[in-house]
Amino acid sequence: KPDGIFKKMGLVEGDVLQGVNGRQIKTADDVVEFYNSLKSGSPLSLKIKRQGRQEELRVSFR
C-alpha cells in the first residue's frame, strides 16, 4: 500500500525484514507478534536486507 505502515517505516518493495530491536524475524508469526507489541512513539531499529546488502533503519512508530 502506498500509505501503509511499512512504507512509513522506510521499507520498499523487495526489502526483507530480518530483525526488529535486536530480535530476529524468521516467520510470519514473528512479524505479527512484533506488530502487536508496537506502542505509539516507540523507537524501532529494523534490520533489513535491501538489494543484497544488510541495512539498519531507525524509525519512530506513531
C-alpha positions in Angstrom: 0.0 0.0 0.0 1.4 3.4 -0.8 0.3 4.8 2.6 0.9 1.5 4.6 2.7 1.2 7.8 5.8 -0.5 6.3 6.2 2.3 3.7 6.0 4.8 6.5 8.8 2.9 8.3 11.0 3.4 5.2 10.7 -0.1 3.7 10.4 -0.5 0.0 9.3 -3.3 -2.2 11.8 -6.2 -2.2 13.1 -5.4 1.3 13.5 -8.5 3.6 12.8 -7.7 7.2 15.3 -9.7 9.3 15.1 -8.2 12.7 13.4 -5.7 15.0 15.0 -4.1 18.0 17.7 -6.9 18.1 15.2 -9.7 17.7 15.4 -11.9 14.7 12.4 -12.3 12.4 12.1 -15.8 11.0 8.4 -16.3 10.4 5.2 -14.5 9.7 4.2 -15.2 13.3 7.2 -13.2 14.4 6.1 -10.2 12.3 2.5 -10.4 13.8 4.0 -10.6 17.3 6.2 -7.6 16.6 3.3 -5.6 15.1 1.0 -6.3 18.1 3.7 -5.1 20.5 4.1 -1.7 18.9 3.4 1.3 21.0 3.0 4.9 19.8 6.2 6.8 19.8 8.3 3.7 20.3 11.7 3.9 18.6 12.4 1.0 16.3 15.6 -0.5 14.9 14.8 -2.5 11.8 17.4 -4.9 10.3 16.7 -5.4 6.6 18.2 -6.9 3.5 17.9 -4.5 0.6 19.3 -5.4 -2.8 21.6 -8.0 -1.3 23.0 -5.6 1.4 22.3 -5.5 5.1 21.0 -2.2 6.3 19.5 -0.8 9.5 16.6 1.6 9.6 15.8 3.6 12.8 12.3 4.9 12.9 9.7 6.1 15.4 6.3 4.4 15.2 3.3 6.7 15.6 
